[in-house]
Amino acid sequence: MSEVHYTEAQAGFEKAVSVVQALPKDGPIQLTNDQKLEFYKYYKIATVGDVNIPRPGMFDLVGKSKWDAWKAECEKGTTKEQAWTAYVTGLLAILKEADTEESKKSIEAIKAA
């Protein structure tokens, strides 16, 4: 793959991250915990790479779930580029399903990145 492709994929990923972070907590698009976990694991692979911290303690259930998802995806051999694509693809599917004016604008912004 060319360097241009990676740059475009990374730009789309970065825009998608900003869209997810800007979703209002009480807005029309409510991510499920499973969806949040999917975005988290791809975000961590894209920005950090392989797991580089110890697994959280037994009382940190959310932290353990996040760490486990990240670790499992790393063990599949997911690359940074694959994580960029999976993150964007997952978000686009959610936005298309929402079918609101705001989601349509977000889709266009991600595709234009």
Residue frames relative to the residue before (quaternion, step in Angstrom):
aa qw qx qy qz dx dy dz
M 1.0000 0.0000 0.0000 0.0000 0.00 0.00 0.00
S 0.4795 -0.6888 0.4665 0.2795 3.54 -1.05 0.71
E 0.6386 -0.5198 0.4091 0.3933 3.54 -1.30 0.37
V 0.5934 0.5674 -0.3600 0.4431 3.59 1.10 -0.67
H 0.6416 0.5241 -0.3297 0.4528 3.60 0.93 -0.86
Y 0.6582 0.5043 -0.3150 0.4617 3.59 0.89 -0.90
T 0.6439 0.5248 -0.3216 0.4545 3.57 0.96 -0.84
E 0.6676 0.4857 -0.2991 0.4784 3.59 0.93 -0.86
A 0.6497 0.5099 -0.3171 0.4661 3.59 0.96 -0.83
Q 0.6641 0.4933 -0.3095 0.4689 3.56 0.95 -0.83
A 0.6331 0.5273 -0.3339 0.4579 3.60 0.98 -0.77
G 0.6446 0.5104 -0.3139 0.4749 3.58 0.99 -0.81
F 0.6331 0.5275 -0.3179 0.4689 3.56 1.03 -0.84
E 0.6779 0.4977 -0.3004 0.4501 3.58 0.82 -0.96
K 0.6413 0.4988 -0.3221 0.4860 3.59 1.02 -0.74
A 0.6426 0.5222 -0.3233 0.4582 3.60 0.95 -0.84
V 0.6235 0.5283 -0.3383 0.4667 3.60 1.00 -0.78
S 0.6697 0.4919 -0.3132 0.4599 3.60 0.89 -0.86
V 0.6165 0.5323 -0.3441 0.4671 3.61 1.08 -0.67
V 0.6617 0.4965 -0.3125 0.4669 3.61 0.87 -0.92
Q 0.6825 0.4940 -0.2949 0.4508 3.59 0.88 -0.92
A 0.6989 0.4709 -0.2656 0.4682 3.60 1.14 -0.58
L 0.4467 0.6891 -0.4717 0.3211 3.61 1.21 -0.11
P 0.4000 -0.7193 0.5067 0.2567 3.61 -0.72 1.01
K 0.5575 -0.6352 0.4237 0.3259 3.56 -0.98 0.86
D 0.7611 0.3116 -0.1795 0.5399 3.59 1.13 -0.59
G 0.4067 0.7420 -0.4442 0.2944 3.58 1.25 0.38
P 0.7154 -0.4693 0.3148 0.4110 3.56 -1.32 0.06
I 0.7045 0.3843 -0.2540 0.5399 3.60 1.17 -0.46
Q 0.0018 -0.7951 0.6032 -0.0629 3.53 -0.47 1.27
L 0.2808 -0.7726 0.5482 0.1541 3.56 -0.49 1.19
T 0.4198 -0.6727 0.5464 0.2698 3.55 -1.05 0.79
N 0.6530 -0.4950 0.3798 0.4293 3.58 -1.23 0.24
D 0.6297 0.5291 -0.3356 0.4593 3.59 1.04 -0.73
Q 0.6497 0.5007 -0.3192 0.4746 3.59 0.99 -0.79
K 0.6335 0.5253 -0.3296 0.4626 3.59 0.97 -0.83
L 0.6457 0.5229 -0.3082 0.4633 3.57 1.02 -0.83
E 0.6230 0.5316 -0.3295 0.4699 3.58 1.03 -0.80
F 0.6755 0.4784 -0.2977 0.4756 3.59 0.85 -0.94
Y 0.6331 0.5533 -0.3313 0.4281 3.57 0.96 -0.85
K 0.7032 0.4724 -0.2961 0.4413 3.58 0.72 -1.02
Y 0.6679 0.4784 -0.3122 0.4770 3.59 0.98 -0.74
Y 0.6101 0.5472 -0.3446 0.4578 3.58 1.06 -0.72
K 0.6791 0.4947 -0.2962 0.4543 3.57 0.88 -0.94
I 0.6484 0.4953 -0.3274 0.4765 3.60 0.94 -0.78
A 0.6787 0.5046 -0.2889 0.4487 3.58 0.95 -0.89
T 0.7873 0.3487 -0.1742 0.4778 3.59 0.96 -0.78
V 0.7721 0.2989 -0.1629 0.5366 3.60 1.13 -0.60
G 0.3947 -0.6827 0.5093 0.3447 3.55 0.94 -0.95
D 0.8171 -0.1699 0.1506 0.5299 3.56 -1.00 -0.83
V 0.6469 -0.5088 0.3993 0.4040 3.55 -1.25 0.51
N 0.0258 -0.8264 0.5613 -0.0355 3.55 -0.76 1.06
I 0.6634 0.4345 -0.3019 0.5292 3.57 1.28 0.37
P 0.5647 -0.5964 0.4280 0.3772 3.60 -1.12 0.47
R 0.5959 -0.5585 0.4390 0.3745 3.56 -1.24 0.52
P 0.5191 -0.6501 0.4507 0.3237 3.62 -0.90 0.87
G 0.6404 -0.5626 0.3860 0.3527 3.54 -1.27 0.49
M 0.7163 -0.5086 0.2916 0.3784 3.53 -1.29 0.41
F 0.6796 0.4880 -0.3105 0.4512 3.62 1.09 -0.44
D 0.6256 0.5022 -0.3348 0.4943 3.59 1.27 -0.19
L 0.1295 -0.8491 0.5093 0.0535 3.56 0.38 1.26
V 0.6570 0.4952 -0.3161 0.4725 3.59 0.94 -0.83
G 0.6594 0.5175 -0.3036 0.4530 3.57 0.90 -0.93
K 0.6520 0.5058 -0.3133 0.4701 3.57 1.00 -0.81
S 0.6389 0.5230 -0.3300 0.4575 3.60 0.96 -0.81
K 0.6590 0.5026 -0.3061 0.4684 3.56 0.95 -0.89
W 0.6623 0.5073 -0.3004 0.4622 3.57 0.90 -0.97
D 0.6567 0.5219 -0.3081 0.4488 3.59 0.93 -0.94
A 0.6532 0.5064 -0.3149 0.4667 3.60 0.97 -0.85
W 0.6454 0.5177 -0.3046 0.4718 3.57 0.97 -0.90
K 0.6725 0.5026 -0.2903 0.4592 3.59 0.86 -0.99
A 0.6587 0.5139 -0.3110 0.4532 3.59 0.92 -0.93
E 0.6621 0.4908 -0.3109 0.4733 3.59 0.96 -0.80
C 0.6135 0.5373 -0.3428 0.4662 3.60 1.05 -0.70
E 0.6673 0.5137 -0.3006 0.4478 3.56 0.96 -0.86
K 0.6050 0.5352 -0.3523 0.4727 3.59 1.23 -0.37
G 0.4841 -0.6854 0.4207 0.3447 3.56 1.25 -0.27
T 0.2801 0.7799 -0.5140 0.2216 3.58 1.19 0.44
T 0.3068 -0.7576 0.5533 0.1606 3.56 -0.84 1.03
K 0.6848 -0.4554 0.3698 0.4324 3.53 -1.33 0.21
E 0.6697 0.5063 -0.2995 0.4533 3.58 0.91 -0.91
Q 0.6425 0.5042 -0.3183 0.4813 3.59 1.03 -0.77
A 0.6338 0.5266 -0.3261 0.4634 3.58 1.04 -0.75
W 0.6053 0.5424 -0.3563 0.4609 3.61 1.00 -0.78
T 0.7013 0.4854 -0.2632 0.4509 3.54 0.80 -1.08
A 0.6659 0.5044 -0.3087 0.4549 3.60 0.89 -0.89
Y 0.6285 0.5349 -0.3306 0.4578 3.59 1.00 -0.81
V 0.6910 0.4758 -0.2747 0.4697 3.57 0.82 -1.03
T 0.6589 0.5167 -0.3099 0.4503 3.59 0.87 -0.93
G 0.6565 0.5162 -0.3036 0.4586 3.57 0.95 -0.87
L 0.6788 0.4812 -0.2941 0.4703 3.56 0.92 -0.88
L 0.6364 0.5301 -0.3395 0.4459 3.60 0.93 -0.83
A 0.6349 0.5275 -0.3324 0.4563 3.61 0.99 -0.78
I 0.6589 0.4980 -0.3047 0.4743 3.59 0.96 -0.86
L 0.6701 0.5016 -0.3004 0.4573 3.58 0.93 -0.89
K 0.6407 0.5162 -0.3258 0.4656 3.59 0.99 -0.79
E 0.6555 0.5128 -0.3086 0.4606 3.57 0.98 -0.83
A 0.6284 0.5429 -0.3361 0.4444 3.60 1.05 -0.75
D 0.0617 -0.8659 0.4927 0.0608 3.57 1.12 -0.77
T 0.3964 0.6704 -0.5204 0.3501 3.57 0.81 1.07
E 0.6611 -0.4788 0.3723 0.4416 3.57 -1.24 0.22
E 0.6549 0.5181 -0.3067 0.4567 3.57 0.97 -0.88
S 0.6645 0.4918 -0.3154 0.4659 3.59 0.93 -0.83
K 0.6254 0.5307 -0.3398 0.4601 3.59 1.04 -0.71
K 0.6383 0.5115 -0.3221 0.4766 3.60 1.02 -0.77
S 0.6519 0.5157 -0.3115 0.4605 3.57 0.99 -0.83
I 0.6181 0.5386 -0.3382 0.4620 3.58 1.01 -0.79
E 0.6696 0.4950 -0.2976 0.4669 3.57 0.88 -0.94
A 0.6521 0.5195 -0.3179 0.4515 3.59 0.96 -0.84
I 0.6544 0.4997 -0.3142 0.4725 3.58 0.97 -0.81
K 0.6812 0.4891 -0.2925 0.4596 3.58 0.90 -0.90
A 0.6740 0.4950 -0.2924 0.4638 3.59 1.12 -0.64
A 0.5359 0.6586 -0.3966 0.3489 3.60 1.21 -0.41
